């Protein structure tokens, strides 16, 4: 297809540099860049045989030591890694799931005959139908998110919307007066933004950021989700074997840790 005939979607989304502390981001905590982007929804906006340009507008509090151009570029690289890794995981899972579903399609007639004539083959009641369903969730996600690598431009730039800048500065002023453990602070910030979003919708995105940080702390790890550790899961693993080792690929939350913007950098800066 000629370049002039390609359809290219221009997509803009917002990201917020929020003060937060997270147990996985060093003991001293870190701030994070939250982008309210669902990769599946992004993929749905990309033309079927076209490309896209992605622009992320970053809103940061007005502090003394702001993000440098190099740090902003690094944030863009980390976001690209999250998107590309998600597309890769879906593609890899779909390769296995597609083979299992094809196996069921190719033996469908034999399966029906076996149900009628071979009563002793009790295991086919469990295994063969599972071939038709394995990886369906990943297949559906891959239809949309599989288009993520087809981009011309991905860039991160400072945001300029006054309403969103006002919201992130207001949230930062409230954060500076909070004390307590990191999870308690995140919950207080979430509740504060929830109360303020009726006056400024930008607080709604900041509320989502803290909600996702809290979920990252309290939900089961990826390993716990994959390993059969309960009795029902062990029974399913016994009948289906390795087929249940094709887990649903989780949709990533785009939260990129960065440095504490309150940290005094003057000792590390060159004089003059």
N, C-alpha and C positions, 0 to 999 in steps of 0.2 A: 504494500500500500504506500502510495506517495505521501511524503510528509505533509504536503498542503491539504490532503484529503483526510488526515487523521483528526478525529474529534478529541479535543483536550478540555478537560473540566478544570476550572480554577476554583479551588476550595480554600476557604479561610476559616480558621478556628482560633480560639483564645486559650492561653495558658496563664497560670498565676503562680508567681513565686511566693510561697506561703511560709511563714515561720512555723516550724513543727519540730518535734523530736520523735525519733523512731528508733526502737531498740536495735534494728538491724543496720542503722547508719551511725556506727561508732557510739561509744559510751557518752560522749558529750552532745550527741544529737546533731541534727543538720536541718537546714531548710530544704524545701523540696519544690520542684517545678511540677505543677499538676496541669495536665491537659485533658479536658473533658471530651476525649475522643474515643469512640468505640470503633475499633478497626473494621468490624463487619458493616457498620453504618457508613464508614468512609468508603469501603469497597463498593457499596450499593450505589454511590454517587458517581463512580467511575464508569465511563462508557464501555459497553461490552467489548469492543475491539479498539478502544482508544487509550488515551493516557490522561494524566492529571498533573497539575501543579498544586503543591500544598504549601500554604503560608500559615505559620503559627505566630500570632501576636502575643508576646510575653508582657505581662503586667507585673511590675515589681514595686515594692514599697519605696518611698523616698528616704533612703538611708545614706549615710556618709560613704560607705564602701560598696558601691553598686556593682552589679555584674559587669565584668569586662567583655569586650568583643570576643576574646578567646573563650571565655566561659559560656557565652551565648552560643558560640559555634559548637562547643562540646555538648551542650544540651541538645542541639539539633542532631548531633551524631548519635547520642544515646537514644533519642526518640526513634531514629532510623533503625537502630539495632532492634528495638522492641517490635516495630512493625515488620521488619524483614524476618526476624526469628519466628514470629507468629505465623507468617505465611509459609515459612519453611516447615514448621511443625505440622501444619495442616496438610501440606503436600505429602510429607512423609507418612502421616497416618492414613491418608487417602489411598496411597499405593497399596497398603496392606488391606484396608477395608474393601477396596475395589476388587481385589483378588478373591476375598471371601464371598462377596456378593455374586461375583461371576461364577464361583464354584456352585452356589445354590442354583443359579439360573441354568447352568449346564446339566445339573442332575435333578431338575424338578420332576421330570416324568418318572425317573427311577425312584425318587423319593415317594411319589404317590403310590407307585406299585408296591413298594416296600411296606408302606403303611397298611395296605390291604392284605398282603400275603405273608410277610415276614414278621409275625407278632413277637418273635423273640428279640428283635432288634429294638429294644426299648429306648436305647440311647439316641436313636435318630429323631425321636420326638423332641428332644431338647437341642441337639446340635445343629441340625440342618436348618430349621427356621431361623436360628440365630445368625446363620450365614447371610440371610436376606436383610437383616436389620443392623448388622455390625457396621459401625462407622457412619451411619446415616447422619448423625448430628455433625460430625466433622465434614461430611460431604456437603451439607447445606451451608456451613460456614465457608468452606473452600470456594463455593460458587461466587461468593462476594469478596472475601478477603484474599482470594487467590490473585486478584488484580492489583494488589498493593505494590508489587515490584515494578509495575508499569508507570513510572513517573518521569517527568522531565526535570522538575525543580521541586526540591524540598528545602524550605528556608525558615529560619527563626529570626524574627525582628522585634524590636521593642514596640509595644502597643501604645496607641495615642488616644484612645477613647477616654474623655474626662470622667465619665460616670464610673468606669471600671477602675481607673486610677484612684478615684476617691474611695471606692469600696475597699481596695487592697490596703490603702493607707489607714483607713478607719479600723480595719481588722488588725493591722500591725500595732496601732496605738493601744487597742484593747489587750493584745497579747502581752505587751510589755509589763502590764500590771498583774499578770497571772502568776501564781505559784502552785507547785504541786508536782506530782509525777507526770511523765510525758503523756500517758493515756488520759489522765484527768484533764490536762490542759487541752488536748485535742477535742475532748467531749465538750468542754466549756466553749471552745472556739466554734465548734459545730452548732451548739445551741444559740450562741450569740448571732451567728450568721443567719440562722433560721428566723430569728426575730427581726432581723434587719432587712431581709430580702423583699418584704412587702413594699418598702420605700425605695430600695435600689435592687433591681433584679440581678445585678452582678454578684451580690452576696450569695445567690443560689448556687453559682459555680464554686465559690469558695467553700460553701457548706458541703458540696459533693466531695471536694478534695479531702476535707477532714473525715468525712464519713468513710471514704475509701481507705484512708490511712488507718482508721480504727479497725476496719474489716481485715486489712492485711495482718493486723496483730492478733486477732481473735479467731480467725477461721483456721480450718485444718490445713496442714502443710500439703504440698503436692505428693510427698511420699506416703502420707497417711491415706490420701485419696486413692492411691494406686494399689497399695498392699492390702490384701484381704485379711482384715483383722477382726471382723465380727463373724458370728456363726452363719448368718444368711449369706454373707459374701464368700465364706469358705465353701458353702454348699454349691453356690453358683460356680465357683472356681473348679470344684470337683467334676461337675457335669460338662462344663464348657471348655475347660482346659486353658490353653494359652490365648484363646480368642478374647478373653476379658482383659488381656494385657494390652488392648488397644483402647486406652481411656479417651474420654472426650478432651479435646485440647481446650484448656481454659482460656477465656478471653482476657488478655492482659489489661491491667490498669496502668495507664501511662503516668507514672510518678517518678521523676528523675531527681535523686538526691543531689544537692549542691552544698556549698559552704554556708556557714552561718554569716549572714550579711552584717550582723552586729559585731563581728570579730574585728578587732583593731589590727589593721594590716600595716600600720605605719612603721613598725620595726623592720618589716621586710621590704619596704619600698626604698628605692634609691633617693638620696638627698637631692633636693632641687628638682 
